[in-house]
């Protein structure tokens, strides 16, 4: 890109507007299932920019908002994709930091607040990048799309207990997006990467393993401890952790071992501990490299269950897979990667770093539909006790990279 064009674009990026919009979006609570007001805000902003705006109702009270800036020719099309739902609700009493609340605070050249990190800050950067291109009078050959989607956060419905909008995440919005016609050539996804290029991330499989036992009053449990489903779960925990260690050694990607999280153990009735539970569950989050078929988890878990049943035939051991989301990767030689690298270098004066992460993103969905996707977005180090925060300078620089990348990809 010629220097005069780049300078013209960058001169139209306004820090005060970035800060103001960041505060606006943080101040709109939008946990998973409650994205409606955030969607209305994004629709208003995109309409005021003059984009062609589509309102995709995913379900009642939840909608994707899609803004299209149509190019003048048949150049490459680029989508900026970001989720509107936040990692937490803002109502958790155990999360006391200012960055865990849906109220923006600007302090020490940082913006604090729920969602600024994951990933409302990126939605602001997308919007301000396209505004800068428009103000600079840039004409693009290819189309640019800004997609604000619902339901990305890693959560899911389970059984008949955890049901409803607040449990429908894990890419439900972006899946709706792509099966309803939004199919760009490539996508920039601004997950919080500290402005590093994420060329690959793991997928995940969620698994339940259970033991069965007798349901009986405390008065009749003497001498029958081994009949309790909780005791039986204790007996199979060591084999489960042995399996976890084996899996983590097997699930190596980009030189990193895999990981499995024991996310939950459930058994019994807190309101009636005078009864033993008939079932005790353990829930595993098994991270899977993007190069490994997800069915390998199913096969491996099945073998674990068969071995446990053989050793403990009276335990009623069961298993269930209730989430399966593949990982995603993009070649280091892809046009989008090379372009973002060059734009990052121009803006920051230093080469961009590459990384691989264990978290999942909507790149998983888009990759399955042939949309090559790069994760590159604004954050300022890992979360701490204060919660989510991003440096204003980082937000400005990310906006600059996005604007230059869109101009380059879509043919300014």
PyMOL commands that set and color helices and strands:
alter all, ss='L'
color gray80, all
select helices_A, chain A and resi 3-10+15-26+36-48+120-135+165-167+172-179+218-220+225-227+229-250+295-311+335-348+363-368+392-410
alter helices_A, ss='H'
color red, helices_A
select strands_A, chain A and resi 52-59+62-69+78-83+105-107+110-112+144-149+186-189+197-201+203-212+260-267+279-288+318-325+328-329+354-357+372-375+389-391
alter strands_A, ss='S'
color yellow, strands_A
deselect
rebuild
show_as cartoon
